[in-house]
Amino acid sequence: VVKRSTQYKKDKNLTTQILTKLRAHTDTKIVGDIAASICEKVAAKLDINLELLGGVVKTGDIELKATQKAIIKKLEAKIAAKIEADLQLKVFASLEDTLVNLLSPVTDLLPESQLLDIILDLEGSLVAKLKAEIPEIVANLSGALSGELDIVVKGFEINLPGIIELSIGADVESKVDLKAEGKAAVSTCSSLDLKSTAQAVLKDLKQ
């Protein structure tokens, strides 16, 4: 039995699907790692003081640990969203033009092997753009990090019943080395398995 290769029609829908799938893999492998790493550093530097109706909660108490975990989880989501928005503007907005150019020689249906090569080429362009833009994007997170942390904390002050005061001390600008985080992200980009990701994108397109 000869297994027939899937063929793909070159149209706007294919372009959109490829970009969407590639974006999803990038968010998982790059953005998620950056946000988690940064927030891990923030968590290590947080000085949380909870004052409840029953008295001040001491460091190490279950309530305090749960509050810190919840705060970091929300902060991580907000930082990831900020990075994703910056990547959309500085990387993915121009990636569509790159894909259109890669597809331009195609006049008929695309066999899997040819589409895989195109996705690999697109990934190469994506990684180059990521390595160029990520250091600045991460370095510029300083203000957003402090601002989002304040917003998250205020949300907990409102939504946790019985709290008299919730205060957090964390000089995130000086205690989180965003330049180092940017370099680490570039290293992650360099170590990506492009073929594996391209095959995963192709598999997603079949679903």
Backbone bond lengths (Angstrom), bond angles and torsions (degrees), N, CA, C in turn:
res aa  C-N    CA-C-N  psi(-1)  N-CA   C-N-CA  omega(-1)  CA-C   N-CA-C  phi
1 V - - - 1.456 - - 1.521 108.73 -
2 V 1.303 115.99 125.50 1.460 121.27 179.11 1.524 109.06 -92.39
3 K 1.308 116.00 122.41 1.458 120.54 179.50 1.520 109.47 -81.20
4 R 1.331 115.43 120.87 1.461 120.36 -178.24 1.526 110.46 -81.22
5 S 1.310 114.65 138.32 1.458 120.29 178.78 1.523 109.97 -77.50
6 T 1.320 115.60 139.59 1.462 120.25 175.41 1.517 109.03 -68.49
7 Q 1.324 115.76 140.26 1.464 120.25 176.60 1.526 109.37 -114.86
8 Y 1.312 115.44 149.29 1.458 120.54 -174.27 1.527 110.40 -123.48
9 K 1.307 115.33 137.10 1.459 121.26 178.83 1.524 109.61 -85.15
10 K 1.329 115.73 129.44 1.459 119.79 178.92 1.526 109.69 -77.13
11 D 1.307 116.16 107.91 1.458 120.75 177.05 1.527 109.26 -153.91
12 K 1.315 115.69 -179.86 1.470 121.05 -177.93 1.525 110.96 -61.34
13 N 1.320 116.46 -35.84 1.463 120.61 -179.14 1.532 111.28 -62.90
14 L 1.335 116.60 -41.58 1.464 120.46 179.30 1.530 110.21 -64.48
15 T 1.325 115.77 -43.45 1.464 120.52 178.76 1.525 111.13 -59.16
16 T 1.327 115.14 -47.06 1.466 120.43 -179.47 1.523 111.55 -62.34
17 Q 1.334 115.81 -43.45 1.464 120.01 -178.92 1.528 111.99 -63.82
18 I 1.327 116.27 -43.65 1.470 119.91 179.97 1.529 110.39 -61.14
19 L 1.329 116.18 -46.92 1.462 120.40 -179.17 1.525 111.65 -64.28
20 T 1.330 115.91 -39.83 1.470 120.50 179.91 1.522 111.16 -65.01
21 K 1.337 115.86 -45.56 1.468 120.04 -179.29 1.529 111.14 -66.37
22 L 1.328 115.95 -41.85 1.464 119.82 -179.73 1.530 110.31 -66.28
23 R 1.318 115.59 -37.99 1.469 120.84 177.72 1.530 110.38 -62.64
24 A 1.324 116.32 -42.27 1.469 120.79 -179.91 1.526 111.15 -61.69
25 H 1.330 116.26 -43.06 1.467 120.05 179.19 1.531 110.88 -66.85
26 T 1.330 116.78 -36.75 1.464 120.90 178.38 1.521 110.92 -66.26
27 D 1.335 116.08 -43.32 1.466 120.10 179.35 1.523 110.73 -60.81
28 T 1.331 115.91 -38.75 1.464 120.27 -178.58 1.527 111.82 -70.89
29 K 1.327 116.16 -46.86 1.467 120.33 -172.37 1.526 114.27 -85.46
30 I 1.327 116.97 -28.13 1.463 119.94 -175.49 1.525 111.81 -110.00
31 V 1.327 115.88 -60.55 1.467 120.53 -174.39 1.527 111.56 -61.23
32 G 1.327 115.84 -46.10 1.460 119.75 -179.75 1.518 112.19 -59.54
33 D 1.338 116.09 -41.23 1.464 120.73 179.83 1.532 111.62 -65.53
34 I 1.331 116.18 -42.32 1.466 119.93 -179.64 1.525 110.48 -62.71
35 A 1.337 116.08 -50.93 1.466 120.58 -178.09 1.524 111.47 -61.21
36 A 1.335 116.20 -42.14 1.468 120.27 -179.41 1.524 111.10 -65.04
37 S 1.329 116.37 -42.04 1.461 120.54 -178.99 1.525 111.41 -65.25
38 I 1.335 116.40 -44.92 1.465 120.58 179.28 1.526 110.70 -62.09
39 C 1.327 116.22 -46.61 1.465 120.07 -176.27 1.526 111.99 -70.57
40 E 1.319 116.41 -26.02 1.467 119.94 173.95 1.531 109.88 -64.15
41 K 1.349 115.66 -39.97 1.462 120.17 177.75 1.527 110.54 -67.80
42 V 1.332 116.47 -39.89 1.464 120.65 178.42 1.523 110.00 -62.16
43 A 1.324 116.29 -45.10 1.468 121.34 -178.45 1.524 111.25 -58.64
44 A 1.327 115.74 -38.02 1.467 119.99 -178.53 1.527 111.86 -68.46
45 K 1.341 116.42 -21.01 1.461 120.51 -176.42 1.529 112.95 -105.20
46 L 1.314 117.28 -3.53 1.462 119.79 -177.19 1.524 111.34 -68.94
47 D 1.306 114.81 136.48 1.460 121.10 173.45 1.520 106.40 -119.49
48 I 1.328 116.18 96.49 1.462 121.06 -173.33 1.526 110.52 -99.14
49 N 1.309 115.35 132.12 1.458 121.16 174.07 1.518 108.83 -122.61
50 L 1.307 115.53 118.56 1.462 121.64 179.17 1.517 109.05 -110.77
51 E 1.300 116.54 127.13 1.455 119.76 174.85 1.520 108.40 -116.28
52 L 1.304 116.39 112.75 1.456 122.09 -179.19 1.524 109.55 -101.25
53 L 1.321 114.96 174.14 1.456 120.06 177.66 1.524 111.13 -60.53
54 G 1.342 116.15 -28.56 1.462 120.13 -178.66 1.516 113.70 -88.27
55 G 1.318 117.38 1.58 1.458 120.18 -179.81 1.517 111.87 123.10
56 V 1.311 116.08 176.52 1.461 121.53 -177.84 1.526 110.01 -72.02
57 V 1.329 115.74 134.94 1.461 121.21 178.13 1.521 108.26 -85.81
58 K 1.298 117.10 132.08 1.460 121.25 -177.37 1.527 111.60 -85.75
59 T 1.318 115.35 152.77 1.460 120.66 176.49 1.528 110.19 -55.99
60 G 1.324 115.92 133.03 1.455 120.43 179.91 1.514 113.06 98.90
61 D 1.327 116.80 -15.08 1.460 119.11 177.58 1.518 110.20 -66.19
62 I 1.317 115.63 153.30 1.465 120.97 -176.72 1.521 111.37 -58.03
63 E 1.347 116.82 -42.58 1.468 120.18 -178.23 1.525 111.27 -60.86
64 L 1.324 115.09 -40.24 1.459 120.02 -178.11 1.526 111.15 -68.83
65 K 1.323 116.33 -43.54 1.463 120.50 179.11 1.522 111.06 -63.06
66 A 1.325 116.24 -41.95 1.464 120.55 -179.94 1.516 110.62 -65.34
67 T 1.329 116.36 -39.57 1.466 120.74 179.18 1.521 110.75 -65.11
68 Q 1.335 116.38 -44.90 1.466 119.71 179.18 1.523 110.77 -61.34
69 K 1.327 117.10 -43.83 1.463 121.34 -179.58 1.524 110.87 -61.47
70 A 1.329 116.29 -42.80 1.465 120.64 -179.27 1.525 111.22 -67.59
71 I 1.329 116.46 -39.85 1.464 120.87 178.86 1.525 110.41 -62.74
72 I 1.321 116.84 -46.89 1.464 121.14 -178.88 1.526 110.97 -64.55
73 K 1.325 117.09 -38.14 1.466 120.76 179.17 1.523 110.73 -62.17
74 K 1.330 116.60 -44.39 1.464 120.32 178.79 1.524 111.11 -67.91
75 L 1.327 115.99 -40.60 1.463 120.18 179.51 1.522 110.58 -63.25
76 E 1.325 116.57 -41.15 1.464 121.40 179.81 1.523 111.00 -60.36
77 A 1.331 116.68 -42.34 1.466 120.81 179.27 1.523 110.98 -64.33
78 K 1.324 116.95 -39.55 1.464 121.00 -179.25 1.530 111.48 -69.59
79 I 1.327 116.65 -40.37 1.465 120.38 178.85 1.526 110.30 -67.38
80 A 1.333 116.57 -40.56 1.470 120.35 177.29 1.522 110.28 -60.65
81 A 1.333 116.80 -42.40 1.466 121.07 179.56 1.528 110.99 -63.46
82 K 1.334 116.64 -38.08 1.463 121.53 178.17 1.527 110.69 -64.96
83 I 1.323 116.70 -44.61 1.467 120.80 178.99 1.523 110.31 -64.07
84 E 1.335 116.68 -43.29 1.467 121.25 179.61 1.525 110.99 -60.00
85 A 1.333 116.70 -41.82 1.467 120.74 179.60 1.529 110.96 -64.22
86 D 1.329 116.36 -42.02 1.469 120.30 178.71 1.531 111.34 -66.26
87 L 1.329 116.42 -39.43 1.466 120.08 178.64 1.519 111.16 -66.31
88 Q 1.324 116.74 -37.09 1.462 120.08 178.02 1.523 110.25 -60.24
89 L 1.330 115.08 -43.58 1.463 120.76 -177.78 1.527 112.48 -71.88
90 K 1.325 116.65 -43.41 1.461 120.51 -170.88 1.525 114.88 -97.28
91 V 1.337 117.13 -16.32 1.466 120.11 -175.94 1.523 112.34 -124.27
92 F 1.317 116.43 -59.49 1.460 119.56 -170.87 1.529 113.94 -73.41
93 A 1.328 117.45 -25.79 1.463 119.98 179.51 1.527 111.25 -60.73
94 S 1.333 116.33 -36.23 1.468 120.36 -179.47 1.526 112.50 -91.03
95 L 1.332 116.32 -12.84 1.464 119.48 -177.16 1.529 111.60 -69.47
96 E 1.329 116.33 -28.24 1.467 119.14 178.32 1.525 110.54 -62.63
97 D 1.339 117.02 -41.40 1.468 120.44 177.76 1.525 110.65 -61.82
98 T 1.323 116.10 -38.61 1.466 120.76 177.94 1.519 110.55 -61.53
99 L 1.334 116.46 -44.64 1.463 120.82 -179.82 1.524 111.19 -66.16
100 V 1.313 117.32 -41.63 1.467 120.89 178.41 1.527 110.15 -59.50
101 N 1.329 116.62 -41.41 1.465 120.46 178.46 1.528 111.71 -65.64
102 L 1.327 116.30 -39.02 1.469 120.14 178.86 1.523 111.50 -66.43
103 L 1.321 116.31 -31.99 1.465 120.97 -179.24 1.527 113.05 -86.68
104 S 1.322 117.25 -12.27 1.468 120.91 -173.14 1.530 115.17 -57.60
105 P 1.345 120.22 -34.73 1.475 118.67 179.15 1.528 113.50 -71.75
106 V 1.322 116.86 -15.56 1.467 120.76 -176.04 1.520 109.94 -75.66
107 T 1.328 115.99 126.48 1.467 120.61 -180.00 1.517 112.42 -113.78
108 D 1.317 116.21 -13.57 1.467 119.91 -177.48 1.524 108.88 -132.50
109 L 1.322 116.03 -159.42 1.456 120.45 178.59 1.529 111.09 -67.78
110 L 1.329 114.93 147.72 1.464 121.05 -179.42 1.523 110.68 -98.44
111 P 1.322 118.55 122.21 1.466 119.50 171.82 1.526 109.45 -73.08
112 E 1.313 116.24 160.56 1.468 121.21 -177.62 1.521 112.77 -54.86
113 S 1.327 115.86 -44.44 1.466 119.76 -175.43 1.525 111.41 -61.15
114 Q 1.330 116.31 -40.40 1.463 119.95 -179.78 1.526 110.92 -70.82
115 L 1.336 116.06 -40.42 1.460 119.35 179.55 1.532 110.64 -66.11
116 L 1.329 116.51 -36.54 1.466 120.25 178.01 1.525 110.43 -61.63
117 D 1.332 116.64 -42.24 1.468 120.67 178.19 1.529 111.02 -62.70
118 I 1.337 115.92 -39.47 1.466 120.64 179.79 1.527 110.34 -65.49
119 I 1.328 116.08 -43.21 1.468 119.99 178.91 1.526 110.55 -63.92
120 L 1.326 116.48 -38.88 1.467 120.48 177.30 1.528 111.15 -61.86
121 D 1.333 116.42 -43.59 1.466 120.52 177.46 1.529 110.54 -62.80
122 L 1.335 115.49 -41.17 1.464 120.48 179.27 1.529 110.54 -63.66
123 E 1.312 115.96 -40.61 1.467 120.45 177.65 1.524 111.44 -62.39
124 G 1.327 115.80 -39.76 1.457 119.37 177.76 1.518 111.15 -58.92
125 S 1.340 115.74 -43.34 1.469 120.64 177.28 1.523 110.77 -65.11
126 L 1.338 115.91 -40.71 1.465 120.71 -179.99 1.526 111.22 -61.90
127 V 1.317 116.65 -47.34 1.468 120.41 -178.81 1.528 110.82 -62.25
128 A 1.328 116.74 -40.59 1.466 120.33 178.29 1.528 110.67 -61.55
129 K 1.336 116.02 -42.73 1.471 120.52 178.77 1.529 110.78 -66.30
130 L 1.331 116.44 -42.09 1.465 120.56 179.79 1.527 110.93 -61.17
131 K 1.330 116.39 -45.72 1.464 120.71 -178.25 1.532 111.21 -64.51
132 A 1.329 115.99 -29.59 1.460 119.88 179.85 1.532 112.18 -78.98
133 E 1.328 116.88 -35.59 1.466 121.12 -171.90 1.529 115.02 -98.18
134 I 1.328 117.54 -31.07 1.467 120.04 -172.95 1.537 114.15 -59.83
135 P 1.339 119.93 -42.42 1.473 118.03 -179.57 1.529 112.82 -54.91
136 E 1.331 117.22 -44.44 1.465 120.31 179.99 1.528 111.29 -69.69
137 I 1.345 116.46 -40.90 1.466 120.51 179.52 1.525 110.47 -59.24
138 V 1.324 116.58 -46.06 1.469 120.96 -178.81 1.529 110.79 -69.45
139 A 1.331 116.92 -41.63 1.466 120.37 -179.88 1.522 111.48 -61.21
140 N 1.330 116.55 -32.28 1.462 121.32 -178.60 1.526 113.53 -83.46
141 L 1.329 117.20 5.78 1.465 120.57 -179.73 1.526 113.12 -79.25
142 S 1.317 117.22 -7.90 1.465 120.69 -173.35 1.526 112.64 -53.53
143 G 1.329 116.38 -53.78 1.461 120.20 -179.74 1.512 112.34 -63.39
144 A 1.330 115.50 -41.58 1.465 120.17 -179.81 1.519 110.86 -64.45
145 L 1.323 116.10 -36.11 1.462 121.04 -178.37 1.526 110.43 -63.06
146 S 1.322 116.54 -47.87 1.463 120.46 179.29 1.521 111.09 -66.28
147 G 1.333 115.24 -44.33 1.462 119.73 -178.58 1.512 112.86 -62.98
148 E 1.323 116.03 -45.99 1.464 119.82 -178.92 1.528 110.90 -67.30
149 L 1.328 116.95 -35.38 1.462 120.18 178.05 1.527 110.19 -63.58
150 D 1.320 116.68 -41.48 1.468 120.68 177.37 1.524 111.16 -61.72
151 I 1.340 115.82 -43.32 1.468 120.69 -179.55 1.525 110.76 -62.82
152 V 1.330 115.69 -45.16 1.469 120.24 -179.60 1.524 110.60 -61.91
153 V 1.331 116.36 -44.15 1.466 120.57 -179.17 1.523 110.79 -62.34
154 K 1.331 117.00 -44.13 1.463 120.10 178.94 1.517 111.15 -61.97
155 G 1.328 115.97 -35.15 1.459 120.06 177.04 1.515 111.68 -63.04
156 F 1.325 115.89 -37.78 1.469 119.34 178.91 1.525 111.24 -72.84
157 E 1.317 117.10 -32.88 1.462 120.14 177.40 1.525 110.86 -61.67
158 I 1.330 115.31 -34.33 1.462 120.61 -178.46 1.518 111.26 -80.98
159 N 1.322 116.14 -39.70 1.466 120.52 -167.76 1.529 116.08 -95.16
160 L 1.338 117.79 -8.67 1.463 119.05 178.52 1.525 109.44 -98.02
161 P 1.333 117.63 109.72 1.468 120.52 -177.88 1.528 111.80 -66.01
162 G 1.316 115.62 143.72 1.457 120.06 176.19 1.513 114.61 88.61
163 I 1.327 116.72 -3.27 1.468 119.05 -178.46 1.531 110.26 -84.17
164 I 1.306 115.83 129.36 1.457 120.62 173.63 1.529 108.71 -88.52
165 E 1.308 114.41 -43.08 1.467 118.64 -178.91 1.523 110.63 -153.29
166 L 1.312 115.09 137.55 1.464 121.51 173.96 1.521 106.80 -127.83
167 S 1.305 117.12 115.06 1.461 119.58 179.48 1.518 109.83 -124.94
168 I 1.308 114.48 144.11 1.462 120.06 -178.63 1.520 109.13 -130.96
169 G 1.305 115.29 131.33 1.447 119.51 175.41 1.515 109.44 -112.59
170 A 1.327 116.35 117.79 1.466 119.56 178.91 1.520 108.75 -159.52
171 D 1.311 116.34 107.83 1.460 120.90 177.57 1.522 107.59 -83.76
172 V 1.335 115.96 78.03 1.463 119.75 -171.38 1.518 112.67 -66.13
173 E 1.344 116.84 -27.34 1.463 118.18 -178.87 1.528 111.29 -62.74
174 S 1.329 116.79 -41.24 1.465 119.34 -175.84 1.523 112.93 -93.67
175 K 1.338 117.07 -21.00 1.461 119.71 -174.11 1.522 113.81 -97.71
176 V 1.323 117.44 -11.14 1.459 120.72 176.16 1.525 107.64 -114.93
177 D 1.314 116.84 115.21 1.467 122.10 -177.04 1.527 109.15 -81.50
178 L 1.333 116.00 89.93 1.461 120.66 -176.35 1.527 111.97 -68.20
179 K 1.324 116.85 -29.38 1.469 119.51 177.40 1.523 109.98 -63.56
180 A 1.323 115.97 -42.60 1.468 120.50 178.19 1.524 110.88 -66.40
181 E 1.337 116.07 -36.72 1.465 120.02 178.30 1.528 110.40 -64.50
182 G 1.336 116.45 -38.14 1.456 120.46 177.79 1.516 111.99 -64.65
183 K 1.335 116.24 -41.67 1.471 120.47 177.82 1.521 110.98 -63.71
184 A 1.331 116.03 -39.99 1.467 120.06 178.97 1.523 110.73 -63.95
185 A 1.337 116.09 -37.63 1.465 120.33 179.20 1.524 111.21 -66.15
186 V 1.334 116.39 -38.60 1.468 120.76 177.28 1.526 110.01 -63.16
187 S 1.325 116.49 -40.18 1.469 120.56 177.57 1.520 111.02 -62.85
188 T 1.327 115.61 -38.78 1.465 120.09 177.25 1.520 110.41 -62.57
189 C 1.326 116.46 -42.76 1.470 120.77 178.11 1.527 110.61 -60.50
190 S 1.320 116.00 -41.52 1.464 120.78 -177.93 1.522 112.41 -66.21
191 S 1.330 115.98 -27.21 1.465 119.66 -176.20 1.528 113.25 -95.45
192 L 1.329 117.19 3.85 1.460 120.01 -179.81 1.525 111.37 -63.06
193 D 1.308 116.38 139.54 1.466 122.32 175.38 1.528 107.38 -87.10
194 L 1.330 116.17 94.58 1.461 120.81 -173.27 1.524 112.23 -62.94
195 K 1.319 116.61 -41.78 1.462 119.31 -178.08 1.522 111.10 -64.26
196 S 1.318 116.19 -41.74 1.460 120.76 179.11 1.523 110.82 -62.17
197 T 1.338 115.94 -43.26 1.463 119.95 179.23 1.519 110.93 -66.59
198 A 1.330 117.07 -41.86 1.467 121.01 178.90 1.521 110.92 -61.09
199 Q 1.313 116.35 -41.65 1.467 120.56 178.17 1.525 110.92 -65.81
200 A 1.332 116.27 -36.43 1.464 120.37 178.01 1.527 110.70 -66.56
201 V 1.332 116.60 -40.27 1.469 121.01 177.15 1.521 110.19 -62.99
202 L 1.328 116.00 -44.25 1.462 121.09 179.18 1.528 110.56 -61.60
203 K 1.315 116.43 -40.83 1.468 121.15 178.31 1.526 110.60 -63.62
204 D 1.334 115.96 -40.63 1.466 120.36 178.42 1.523 111.68 -62.59
205 L 1.335 116.09 -35.00 1.465 120.45 -178.82 1.525 111.84 -65.24
206 K 1.328 116.46 -25.64 1.469 120.60 -178.47 1.524 112.38 -78.26
207 Q 1.317 116.02 -19.19 1.462 119.69 -174.65 1.522 112.23 -79.17
